[in-house]
Amino acid sequence: MTEQDKEQRTRIQRRDDKVAADATVFVARTGGDDQTRFAPPAKKIVTIPPVTPVDRTQINPDVPAHQQTGAPAAPAGRLKSRFILQDVLGAGGMGVVYKAKDSLKIEAQDSDPYVAIKVLSDEFKSHPEAFIALQRESRKTQRIAHPNIVNVHDFDRDGDTVFMTMEFLDGKPLDKLLDQYRGIGLSEEECCSILEGICSALVYAHAENIIHSDLKPGNIFVTHRGTPKVFDFGIARAVAKAERTDESTDDKTVFDAGSLGALTPAYASLEMLEGAPPDARDDIYALGCIAYELFAGEHPFKRAHADQACRDKMKVKRIPGLPKHQWRAIESCLAFRREQRMASVAEFWRQFSVRPVAKLKYVVGTLVVTTSMAVAAYQYQDELWPQFSEQEVRSEIEQALRLEMRQEVLTDLIAAGTFSAAWEATLWDTYSELRDTLGDDDPWFSVQRETIYHLYLEAVTERIGAGELNTAQNILKNAYRYSQAHEELDALSAQLRNVAERQREELQEQETARAAAEAMAVRQQQRREQQAAINRAFDAALANVDDQTACRQQLNMDDLRIAVDKLRELDRPRYQQQEARIITELASCIETVGTSFSDRAQVFKQQAQQIFPGSARIAAISISPRDPCGLSLAGMGARGQRAGCRDRAAALGAGPALVVIPAPAGGRAFAIGKEEVSVGEYNRYCELTGCTPIAGRRRDWPATDISIHDAERFLAWLSDVTGYHYRLPSASEWRHAADAGGSARDSNRNCRLDSRGIQRGDSLARVGVGQQNRWGLLNHLGNASEWARDREGRLWALGGNYQTPMEDCHLDARQAHDGRPDGATGFRVLRELNTDNGGR
């Protein structure tokens, strides 16, 4: 359909809509009782046919994922003795997604027993706050059952494995669909259908106070029925927003999941990149980027991050052909600042989908007619008013306006004379309606019919002369319905057949001669190009392999497998010369990834073993877990909980809270407990090992009344369950950490004080109270004295306790100790750093 046809149809539709609106104006002006009976015309809902999937990625119940994506089949096994793992569907920053069968569904003879299971990675699980907050967010996602939101069934753990079960879908991710139409965009119908589904999901979720925070094409799935499904709701930054209004300190979440790489900068708002709390308008910015990409086929800011685009004062380029009201709605979503952005998704969809107001001239015309009728009714109300009803007046006005507009439409169509399919369809509909209204004998209509007939004769003659025979045939076929006399049309039809026959004969002769010449040239050219084509294809595939193994960006094992298979297929001898180098570079890249993302590197290693079966170098890839207490945290412990660290412990869930201490002169950096070991932590250890717990003390007090041997057995057990070496600090290490480069002493430390009515030091206090020093230590002076050994192995109680006078409660306070239990002495853990991870 041409732009002229679209404009013509729009004008006709607006006129039709305006007729009903004009009648409503009349009723309101005359004060009728049924003034609200005529509502404005309803918004037209476009029904979009389903998107036909080109390929099936991630979630397809019929084709094994490792055959689609190159991922290896999942290891044989079950989760919760229920879910049978089959294939790896994909790996990302938060874990690995598997295809699995639900044995309960199989037992119930369910025709669709498949589910998708996301197993969370070690780096995500290493933060206990992440597990708690993500469980809450999963619970919220279960609450928002909606046709355009992927259903999350459950959030569970099996031993040390944390996983989520989700709805299993058949279709294609939106980012893959956009890749097919990169640079041109999808059709208008597909864009509107997909955008309407996304908006519906967001409106529903926002009404439940749930913000997505990582909306992007990769988190939107288009089913084979054309239905968009949004997934990973709230997971990307679940803990950054979870329970922010909860007054309970136990439920307060301080962990930010953005540190795991879940946030997608190209679709993240400026506020998200700046670390601001999540807001519904963050999703609106991402929605604007997706809407732009659907229509234009490219990112509005060429994938520049919002902060960079704001600094560079980038302006988004208008999408050609998009109506003004739709463009303004998308443009408003892309404002860099929240206060300038569209207020809500519902408001965006209303502005995007609303039809523009009808032309002013019809409103003016209606008001003139209405005013005239009202004046006449007022002047002659005694004589005329009983003779007609309000409904009759309105009906007459509507009919007169409709007839006038239809006549104007017909004359406009005749003047345009485009003879496109849409033009002919609109012309015939208008012509038929006027014929039914006016009749064939109406003088004005007879003139228009004759004009249309001769217009068709000229169009057919012109197309025949231009050699456009198919177009001439289609126009000629429609011309017969505008005249009873067919002699001229029959003559044109015979002429058209003769011209077509001559054209076919000429084309056949030309084709025969050209085919013979081309066949000879093709055979010669094929022999010259065959080898050159093989060489070019081999070079392209090798360049793809080298680009992956160079490890400059995220490894794509699917692309690597395809390229390696292509190399083997094209020129196996030449490939064998390159294979050892490719394997060596790939293994090195996987080991590099493993230093930061061990789970992801394990998946890459499994995929590499499938690509290069039997390779000793791939099998020898060594992947070590990343030490959560790295040197990057040294001296940062007082800057919030994200500046500290904890070790994962299978039994405890997480070890004691630690801070990393910068290396002293001539020594090594180390991690030390932010607080003293508490009664609760020690008693939990006793529950798991059978030792005697501390009785009669609050759980949040320091663990006292135990012997030095009990404390050292606790440290040895902690080393076993975490895999890191825990011990008592030496006296010099304790003083270095407590001094923190010259931090001032806490004036409210829990030491004995009785002065001017102020009393302190009556008993032990909680381990978490007091003022931390510059490196994050709490209660290192007073409260409970802390064990440490000097270089000769002698045991000391350092820092004073709640019974020590305030003036004697300082860093140099020390007392020899025999290691027997007492109520005023506890201990603080020290954990050594891995030297291969930068611990020295």
N, C-alpha and C positions, 0 to 999 in steps of 0.2 A: 504494500500500500504506500503510495507516495505521500509526501508531506502535505501536498495540496488536498489529497483525499482525506487525510486525517483531520485537517483543519475544517473541511467541509462537513464531515460527520460530527465533529465536536460542535460546530455552530448549529446544526440541526438538533442535536440532543439538548443543547442549552435552550433553544427556542421551545422545545416540547416541555422541558422542565419549567420554563417561565410561564407557560399558560396556566398551569395549576397554581403557581405562586401569585399570578395576577388575580385569579379568582378569589384567593384568600385575602388579598388586599381589599377587594371590593366588599367582602363580607365584614371585615373589620371596620371599614369606613362607614357603612350603612347601619352598623349596630345590630346585625342579625343575631339570632339566638344560637346558631350553629357555627359561630365564627372560628371555632377550633376544629371543625370537622375536616377541613382540608389541610393536612400536614404537608410540609415541604417534601418533595420527592425523596425517597430513601436512597442512601448511598449505594451505588452499584458495586456488588462484590464480584470480583473476577475469579472464576473457577479455573485453576491452572491444571493442565494434564500432568500426570506423574513424570518426574525426571527419570529418563531411562539410564540406569547406571552403566558406565563403560567398563569399570572394573570393580572388584569387590575387595576392599581392604579392611583390615582390623576385625570386623564382626560379620562373618559369613558362616552359617551353620552347615553348608554343604561342601565347601572346599577347604581342606586343611590349610591353616594359616601359613605354615612353613613352606607350602608350595606357592602361595601367593606373594609373600613378602621376603622369602629367603631366610626367615627366622627358623631356628631349630625346633624340633618337636620338644614339648615340655618333658621333664624327667618323669618317669613313671611314678605314681604315688597318689595319695589322697589327702584332702584337707578335711579335718573334723570327721573322718571316716565316712564322708558323704560325697564330696566333690572330687570327681576323677579328672585330674589334669591331663590335657591332650596336647595342645600346641601353644607356642608362644606367638601372641598376636602383635606384640610390639613392646618397646622399652622406652621409658622416658625419665624425667628428672625425679619423679616420686616413686617409681617402681616398674614392675613388669606385668603386662596384661596377658592372661592365659585364656584359652578356650577350654571349657570344662563341661562335663556332664553331671547333672544332679541325680544321684542314685535314687532319691525319693521320688522324683518325677518319673524315672524309668520304672520304678516299682508300681507307680500309679498309672502306668501306660500312657503318659503324657506324650502327645505327638511332637512336642518341641521341648526336649529335655535339656537344652543347652543354656548355659549362663556364661557371662564374662566375669573373670576374677582378676582384680588388681592386687598383686602382692607388693606391699610397700618395701622400699629399699632400706638398706641398713642406715645410710646417712639420714634418711627421713625419720626412721624409728629411733635413732640415737638421741633424739630430744624427747623426753617424757611428756613435755607440754604439748608437743605436736600430736602425740597419740591421743591424749585426752581431748584436745580441742577438735581434732579431726573426727573423733567419735561423735562429739556433739553436733558437728556440721553434717555428718552423715545422717544423724537422727533428724535434723531439720530438713534435709533433702528428701528423706522418706515421707515427710509431711506434705511436700508439694507435688502430689500426683497430678500430672498435667499431660495432655497429648503431645506437647512439644518439648517435654523434658524427659531425658533418659531416666528410667526408674532405677533407684538404688535399693536393692533388696535388704542388705544387711551389712554390718561392720563387725568383724569377729577376729579372733586370733586362735591359732593352733600351736601351742607351745611358744616358740620364739617367732613364729610367722604371723604377721599381721596382714589381714586381707579384707577386701570389700567385694561383695557379690552384686552384679549389676545386670540390667536387661541386655539381652543378646539381640543385635539388630542386623538387618541385611540391607546394604546400600553402599554409600560412598561418603567420605568426609568432604565437607564443603571446600577445604583448601585444595583437595585433588580436583574437584569439579571446576574451581576457578582456574587451576593450572591449564585446563583444556581450552579455556577461552581467555587466556592472558592477553591483555592489550585491546580486547574488543568487548568484553563483558557478556553476560548472559542475556537471553531474550527478555523483553519487558515483562511478559507473563511470568516467567520463572523468577525473575527478580522480585516481583510483587508477592508471589506465593511464598517464597523463602523468607522474605523480610517480614511478612505478616505473621508467619509462624514464630520467628525469633522474638518479635515484639510481644506476641501473646504469652510466650514463656516468661519473658522478663517482667511484664506487667504483673503476672501472677506471682512470681517469686518476690518482686519488690513489695507487693501487698503483704507478703508474709515476713517482711523485714529481712530477706535473704538477698545478699549482693553476690554476683558471680565473681568479680574481681580478676578473672582471666578470660574474658570473652574474646574469641578469635575464631577464624574459620576452622582451625584444627580442632576446636571444641564444639563444632556443630556438625551433625551427621544427617545427611539427606537419604531417607529410605528409598527403596525401589518404587514406592508409591508416591514419591515426591514430597513426603512430610519431613520438615526439618525437626531435628531433635537436638536440644542443647544438653551437654553433660559437663561433669566436673564442677558443679555448682558449689562455690565457696571453698573448694579444696585448695585453690592456688594460694589464697591468703587466709585460710580458715582461722588460724590462731591469731592473726593480726587483729581480728574484729570480734572473735567469739566472746560472748558474755561480758561485754564492756560495761554494761550497766549493773552487773551483779555485785551486790555489796560484799559477798563472801570472799575473803582473801584466798580461800582454797580453790575457788573457781576462776580466779583472775588469770587470764592467759597473757603471757609476756613474750612468747616465742613468735617470730615472724617467719612464715613459711616462704616468703620471697627469697630468703637466703639459700633455699634449695634449688633455685633456678626455675621455679614454676611460673614466675611473672614473665610475660611476653612483651618486651619493650616497644615493639612496633605498634601494639594496640593498647598500651598502658597510657592512662591519662598523665598529665603533668603532675598532678597531686600524688598519684601512685608512685611515680619515679622519685618524688621528693619525700616519700615515706609518710604521707598524711593518712589519717584513719580512712577506711573504706567508706564510699558514699555511692548512692545509686547513680549519680552523674558520672562516676568512673565507667560504669557499664554503658552509659549513653555515648561517651566518647568512642568506645570500642564499636558500638552499634553504628555510629556515623562512618567509621573507617570501613566496616563491612558493607554498609549500604553503598558507599562510593565504589568499592571494589566490585560489587555485583554489577553495577551499571557501567562502570568505566573500564573494568578489567585490570585495574592497577590501584596500588595504595595511594591515598590522597596526598601523602607527603613523601612519596618514593621510599617508604619504609623508614624514614628518618624518625628518631624518637621524639616524643612531644617536647622534651626540654630543649633538644637541639633545634627543632623546627621553630620553637618560640624564640630562641635566641637569634636565629637567622631571619626571623620575621617572614617565614615562608607563607605564601598565599596559596590556598587550594584552587586548582583550575576548575572552572565550571564544566559540568558534563554536557556535551552537545545534545540537543534534542530533548532534554529533560524539562518538563513544565516548570514554570517559575515557582509555584507553590511547593513542589516536591524538592526542587533544588534548595530553596530557602530552609526547608525542614532539615535536610541533610547538612547544609552548611552550619546551621545553628548547633548541631551535635558536635561539630569539629572545633568549637571554640576552645582555646587553650585553658582558660580559667573557668572554674565551676560556675561562678556567678553569672557568666556570660553564656553558659551552655543551656540547651533545652532543659526545662525543669523536670520532665518525666518522660518515660517511654510512651505512656498513653497519650500525652500531648503531642509527641513526635508523630505517632501514627495518625492522630486526628488531623494534624496539619498536612501530613504527607498524602493522605487518602481523600481529603475533602475536595469536592469539585468547585472550581471558581464560580463566583457569582455571575448570573446571566447579564447580557448586555444592557446598558443603561437605557437604550432607546425604547426597549419593550416595556421597561418599568415606567418610563415617562408616558408612553402611549396608553398604558393601562390606567395610570392616574388621570389622564385627560378624559378618557371614556367614563371612568368612575365618577369624576367630578361632575361631568355633564349630566350623567344619570341622576346623581344626587340632587343637583340644582333643579332638574326637571321634576323630580319627585317632590321637591319642596314647594315649587311654584304651583303645581297642579295636583297636590296630594289629595284634595277632596274628590277630584274627578278621575284621576288615573291610578292612584295607589291601590284601590281594591282590584284593579284589572290584572295586575301581575304580582307574582311573589318574588321574594329575594332570590330563591333558587333559580327561577326562570331567567331573571336578569343576569345572574352569574353565568348560567349555561349559554345564553346568547352571546355574551361577551367572549366566553371561552371559545365558542365555535367560530365566531368572526375572527378572532385573533389567530386561531389555528389555520383557517382557510387562507388568510392573508399571508401568514408565514410560509405555508406550503407553496403558495403561488410564487413567492419570492425565492424560495429554495429551488423550484423548478427552473425559473429563469436564470438563476445563478449557475445551475448545473449546465444548462444549454450554453451559456456564455463560456463556461470553463472548457467543456468539450474534450476532456483528457482521454476518454475511452479506456481507462483502466478498469480492472474487474470491480473494484470498489465503487468507482464512479457509475458504471452501468447498473450495479445492483441498487445503489441509492436512487438513480434516475428512475428505474422501473418501479421501485416502491413508492416514490413520490407521485409519479405519473398515475399509477393504479389507484392511489388514495384520492387524487383529484378527480379522476374519471368517475369513481364511485360517488363522489360528492356532487360534482357539477353535471355529469352526464356527457355523452359523446357529442351532443348537439350544442353545447355551450359555445358561443362564438370565440371567447378567449381561449378555451381549451382546444378548439379545432385548429386555431392558428398555431398553438404550441405543438400539437401533434404533427402538423405538416412541417413545421420547422425541424422537429426532431428527426422526422423521416429523411428529409433532404440532408440533414447533418450526417446521418448514417451513410447515405449514398456517397457523399463526398469523402467520408473517412475510409470507406471500403476502396473506392477508386484510388485514393492517395496511397493506401497500404499496398495495393497491387502494383502501382507504379514504382514504389520503393522496394519491391521484392519481399515485403513482410507478409508472406502468404498465410502463415498460421494465424497471425493477428487479424488479417483480413477475413479469414474464415470465421473466427470467433465473433467478430463484429457483425458480419453478414448474417450469421445465425440469429442474433438478437434483433436485427433490423426488421424481420418479418412481423414481429408483434406490434409494430407501429403503423401498419398500413394493410388495407384489404387488397389493394392492387399490387401484384407481385411481378409484373412483367419486367420492370427495370431490375429488380433484385435477381430474378431468374437469369437475366442476361449477364449480370455481374458474376453470378455463380458459375455459368458456363465459361466465361472469360477466365475466371480464377482456376478452373480445372485445366484449361488449356495451358495457361502460364505455368502451372505447377508441373504438368507433364513434361513440358519442354525443359523446365529447370531440372527435373529429375534426370532426364536423359543427358543433359550437359554435365551435371554433377557426376553421373556414373562414368562417363568417358574420362573426365578429368581425374576421378578417383582411381580408375584402372591404371592410367599412365603414371600417376603420382605414386601409387602403391608399388609398382614395379621398380621405379627408381629408388624409392625409399628402402625397399627390401634389400637391394644390392648395397646401398650405403650403410644400412644397419648392420649387415653381416660383417662388413669391413670394420666398422667402428666398434662393434662388440668385442672383436678380438683384441683391439688396441686398448680398450677401456677396462676389460675384465680384470687384468692384473693390477692396473692403476687403482681401480675401485677397491680391490682387496687390500692393497697397501694403505689407502686412505682410511678404510674402516679399521684396520689394525692399529694405525697410528692414533685414531680418535679413541678407540677403546683403551689403548695403553695410556693415553693422556688422562683419561678418566680414572684409571687405576692409580696412576702416579699422584693425581690430585687428592685422592682419598688417603693414600699411605703417607703423604707429606704431613698429615696430621695438623693442617692449618685451621681446620674447622671440625664440626661434629662428624664423626664417622658415619657413613651410610653404607651398611653392609649389603643391602639389597643392590644398590648401584654397583658396588664392588663385585658381587657375585655375578651379576649380568655381564659386566665388562670382562671378567676373567673367562667366563664361558664363551664369550665372543672371541677372545684371543685364541683360545684352544680350537674353536671351530674354524677360524679363518686361516691360521698358519701355525700348526702345532710345533714344528721344529723351531720356528722363530720364538714362539711362546716359551718353550723349554729353556731357551737361552736367558729369558728374563725371569723365570719363576723363582729362583733362589733369591734374587734381589727383592722381588715383590714381597716374598714371605718375610724376609728379614726386616724390611721397612714397616710392614704391617704389624709384626710382633712388637717392634719398638714403640709404635703408636699406641697399641693397646696397653702396654705397660705404662706409658705416660698418662693415659686416661685413668688407669687404675690408681695412680697416686692421689687422685681427688675423688673419683667416683668408682669405688670398687665393684659395686653391684652391676653397674653398666658395663664395666670392663669384662666381668665374668660372662655376660650375655654375648659381648663381642667375641670373646675367646671361643665360646661354643659355636657361634656362627662361622668363625674362621676355620675351626676344625672340620666343619662340613664342606667348606669351599676347598680346603687343602687336606683331605683325609690322609692320615699317616705321617703328617709333617712333624718331625721331632722338635723343630724350633717353635712351632705353634704350641705343641703340648708342653713345652718348657716355660711358657710365659708365666711369670711370677707376679701375682697381684696381692699386695698387702693393704690391709685396711688403713684408712687415714686416721692419724692420731687427732681426736677432737680437741686436745689441749695443745695447739700449735704455738710456735713462737710469736705468731701475729697477735696473740692475746696477751703477751707479756706486759704487765703494768697497767692493763686495761680493766681490771676487776671491779673498780668503783664506778664504771660507766654504765651500769645496768646489767640485767641478768644475761643478756646476749653476749656480754663480754666475759662471762665465765664459761665453765664447761663441766660436763659430767661424763663418766664412763658408763657404758651399758653393762648391766649385770643381769644375767638370766633370772636369778632368783629374786633380786631386789627390784628389778625393773630399771633402776638407775643408781649409781653410786653416789657418794657424798658430793655436794656442790664444791667445786674447786676454782681457784684463781691461779693464773700463771705468773710467777715471780721472775723478774729479769735476773740474769746471771750476775752473781757478785764478782768482784775482782778475783781473777784466777779460778773461778768456779764455773758451775753449769747452771742453767736455768732449771726450774722445777715447778711443779704444781703443788699447792698446799690447800688444806681445807679452809673454806671461807669462814666457817664456824667450828667450834669444838664438836666432837662426836656427841650426838644427843642420846638420851636414854631410849628414845624410840628407835633410833638406828641400831643401837646395841641389842635391844630386846628382840628386834626383828631377826637379827643374826642368830640369837639364841633359839628362836622359834624354828629356824631352818637347820640348826646344827645340834640342838639338844643341850646347850650350855645353860647355866643358871642365870636367869634374867635379873635385872636390877628391880627390886621391889620398893614400894613406898615413895617413889619419886615421880614427878611429872614427866611426861614423854618429851617435853620441849626443854628440859633442863640438861646441863652437861652430864655425860655419863661418868659418875664418880662411884666410890665404894667398890671398885674392882681393882685387881692386882695388875702389876705391869705385865705378868705372864698372860692374863686374860686379854689385855689390850693388844699384845703382840700376836696372840692367836687370832684375834679379830682382823688385824692387818694382813696376816698370812692368808686367811680365808678370802678377804677382799681381793688380794692379788690373784688367787686362783679363779674366782668367778669373773673378773674383768679382763684378765690376761695382761695387766700392767703391774709393775712392782710398787707396792705400797709399804711404807715403813714409818717409824717415828722420825721427826726432823732432828738434825743435830742442833746443838745449842747455838752454833753460829748461823745455821740456816734459819732457825726460829727467829733470832734477833734481826737478821737481814730482812725477813718478810715482815716482822712487826714494825720495824723502824720505817720501812717504805721510803727510803731516801730522805728521812728527816720529817716525817709527818708529826703534827702536833698530837699530844695525848688527848684522849676523849675526856673532857671535864666531867662528864656524867658517868664515868666508869664505875662498875659495881665493886667498890672498895669501902672499907669502914670509915664513916664520917659522922660526927655528932657536933655540929657547930651552929649556933644561932637558930636553933629549932629545926635544922635540916639533919635528918638521919638517913643513913644509907648503909648497906652492907649487912643487913640483918640475915639474909639468906641468899641462896643461889637465884639467879635470874635466867630468863629464857636465852637460848643460844643466839637468837636472831636480833636481840635488842642492842641499842648502843650506836655509836658513830663509827663507821668504817674508816680505815686509813686510806691513803692514796691508792693503794694496790688492792683494796677491797676486803681486808681482814676485819672481822668483828670480834669483840670480847677477848682480844689477845692480852689485855691488861685487866686484872681483877676477875671477878666472878669465880672461875675455877683455875687454879694453877695448872700448868701444862707440862707434861713430861717431855724431856729431851736428854740426849746423851752428849757428853763432851768427847774430845778426840781419844781420851783414855778409856772410854766406855762407861764412865761413871754416870749415874742417873741423877737428874736435877728436876726440881719443880720450879718453873719460870713464870714471871709476870705477876706474881702476887695473886691473892684470891679475895673473896668477899670479906674475910676476917682481917686482911692486911690493912693497916692504917693508910689513909689516902696519900699521905706524903711519902710513904715507902712503896707505893704501888706504881712502879715504873719499869722500863725495859731491862734495867740491870738487876731487878729483884730476882734472887735465886736462892734456893734452899736444897741441900742434899736430901735425897729421898731413898728409902730402902725398898720401894716397890710394893709395899703392902697397901691394902685398900684403906682409903680414908674418904671422908665426905667432902673434902675441899680440893681434891686433885683429880684432873681428867686428862684428856689428850686430844691432839689435833693431828690428822693424817697428812703425810707427805707422799706424793706420787711422782716417780721419776719419769722424765720425758724420753720418748724414743729418739735415739741419736740419729737414725736414718731418716727421721721426719723433721729434722731441724731442731732437735732438743738441746744441742750444745750452744 
